[in-house]
Amino acid sequence: SSGINAEYGGSYLVHTSITLLSRTQQCIQTSRSLLSLPICRRFFSVAVPGTQGLKKEAPNLPIVLAHGLLGFEKIGPLYYFRNIKKALQDLGCEVYVTVVSPTESIENRAKLLKIQLDSIYMKTRRKMHLIAHSMGGLDSRYMISKLGGDEIVQSLTTLSTPHHGSSIADWGIDLFGKKLYFEKVLTLAKIPYDAFYQLTPKYLTEEFNPVITDVPTVDYFSWSANKIHMPLWNPLYFFWSKLKKLEGENDGLVSVKSGQWGNWRGTILCDHLEVINWTFTFNTPSIYVGVSKFLNQYEEENNIKNEEPK
């Protein structure tokens, strides 16, 4: 893996695929190494200082963010990718955020995603780098494989995407769908719920993955997430402990193994909500800044220019 730099009141160099910072000690685990990054400062949701103006570290192509299950762009003061867009813009990236149906099927979500990507392409006339969180990675794979997305997407990077399903989906369907009749309530309210059934290991391994194949002209990168010690007060603790027994290391909703797809770059040590900066104790923007620097290096190695395709 190649090193990625991140700064916060100083410079720290970590020889792995991505740099993470936390208020006490954060680690980065890759398939070959597990390195520690000690730091003793409390982090809050801010753009990563020191990255402003470093346009040479930003990729040439636009970056597009795709959300996961129950996602949105903004509700009131709350952003799904909280403070992440600004951190990328401070690095010098051209950033777009997409919005699809929170609970519809992967197919329908992918169609909505494609419409927005086509619009972005018409504006920029350049291919783009997709960075997708959780279920957004499945939408993106479908869109690239089945809807012609390969013509406008240069690469897909997934963060904590359940490529092989999550046992939490099975548990939720059994409890809420069958025992608590939540499915009937959603039906009466005309709220789609296909997404929940399409996140199960059975669906993804037996129906989705065999037919949603990777396109050779698109590069696929992935990072898993793992919370080594989940505090009892964390809203994901119950799911984390349950999933740990069933699938091993996980971030509270998706296991490390399920998050692996294409060129797997390693494991970020955080939980599923920290990946999108929904806490105040983890420097999430540095994840996306690190991924963007990685994509910049990828472009340089593959001679990808900031120009309109011929």
Salt bridges, closest charged atoms under 4 A:
GLU57 OE2 - LYS293 NZ 3.59
ASP90 OD2 - LYS86 NZ 2.90
GLU94 OE1 - ARG126 NH2 2.32
GLU107 OE2 - LYS111 NZ 3.41
ASP118 OD1 - LYS114 NZ 2.91
ASP139 OD2 - ARG109 NH2 2.75
ASP174 OD2 - LYS179 NZ 3.47
GLU206 OE1 - LYS202 NZ 2.98
ASP251 OD2 - HIS272 ND1 2.71
GLU274 OE1 - LYS227 NZ 3.21
GLU299 OE2 - HIS129 NE2 2.75
GLU308 OE2 - ARG125 NE 3.67
